[in-house]
Amino acid sequence: MHDHGSTVPVVFGPVLLYLIGYLSVPAVAGFALMRIVTPPPRRVDALLVTGASTTTFLVAMLLYPSLALPPQAIVLLLAAGIVPFVVWWRAPHLIARVVPVAPCLVAAATTTALLWATVDQSGGYLAALTAVSWLTFCVPRSRAGRVVLRLTAGTLALSVVAFTGTVAASGGWL
């Protein structure tokens, strides 16, 4: 009999997932940080950010399956994180309808991220990724709206970088 064993080390899968996550995070956090001073993104930029955010979300789900978030909240966050990518990619005609709702969704996801970060850091991370996806639609019209957008974008950028730094510093484990 011949052997059907794999010559690839067992750690290759998780290492590849960590690399994908570590390469996606700069796009997500960088967008959130740059959103403080830049206008709303073009379609290509929004596709990159929402795609990177969704990819990072899925990688985090694969690496940390034991989240303290209820399963219903995880499914809701995943669906809410995928919708911006789908709208930018396949339904740009819906952007005008999504723009008025986006600030409320960003506020809800950011609040969830900040509240869950103390209880379940990875759950807060997933909520922050969802908020960054919806941040691509935010177009504030007032001065107060611009200030809130800048504060929210900075908070999201710092939270995504902080979580990724925590994972990297701990050797990939929480």
Order of alpha helices (4+ residues) and beta strands (2+ residues): alpha-alpha-alpha-alpha-alpha-alpha-alpha
